[in-house]
């Protein structure tokens, strides 16, 4: 499989970069298959695809340019990363949103979009049901609903 996904790259490309390129190609192919299946089953029109990272590239064989630093550093190259959102539910598409979001914002966003009840106050705790019994989590929810900010810029 490695040769299949790296054959188009120069022989001077370092092995580590070829490996990352192969992994990205395999993920891209897999997402394409998922989208095709969603369309085939009629679920695509109500789907939101999100690809997100938790940090920048690890350094040596990766570039976070123009950001300084890399994974495991406190510089922007270590803590900022890109996300990709695709959905027929987006009001605005084909643009770059440069607003700052955090990965924890997805929980609140998906909570609202799925019809879940939103916390009414900042200090509300997450409520969950286990075996029919509701309990209140000891952890406060963090994050905000970002759908309006990303769907209409």
Secondary structure, DSSP 8 states (H G I E B T S, - for coil): -HHHHHTTS-TTS-HHHHHHHHHHHHHHHHHHHHHHHHHHHT-GGG--EEEE-SS---STT---TTS---TTSSSHHHH---EEEE-TT-SS-S--------TTHHHHHHHHHTT----SSTT-EEEEEETTEEEEEEEE------HHHHH--
